[in-house]
Amino acid sequence: MRTAAILLLCILGAALFCTVSCNSSSGPDNCCFKFFPGTLSASRVRSFILTDDRCPKPGVVFVTRRNFNICVEKNATWVQEVLQTLVN
């Protein structure tokens, strides 16, 4: 009986340790998994955030003047033009 209780305690401790260590992982905070299919004019975009290099798909998050976050493909021609407008 005592051995079973110690074994159960060890299993619960290991499960708790795994839960705590997984919550402190340092993965990317913002990735794009679906991209906006249309285009946006530079006048509608207030700012942008580049997604992390560790994300599965390279993307850009455009923040619109109405505070909407829109994921777009980083390599699209129109996205590059909007980025150039915002940087200049």
C-alpha positions, 0 to 999 in steps of 0.5 A: 500500500505504501509503495503504491502511494509513493508511486502515485505521488511520483507520477503526480509530481512528474505531471505537475513538473511537465505542466509548469515547464511547458507553460514557460516555453519561449515560442513566438508570440504572434504568427499568421496561420491564415492570410487576408486574401485581398489587398489594403491601401497604405492609407488604411494601415497605421503600423505593422509588425513582422512575424517571428522567424520561428513562425511556420509561414513568414507574414506581416501583421498590419494594424489598421486605423480602426485597430484591426490586426490583419495578417498578410503574406510577407512576400506579396508585391502589394505588401512590400509596396505598403511597407515601403510607404510606411517606412518612408 
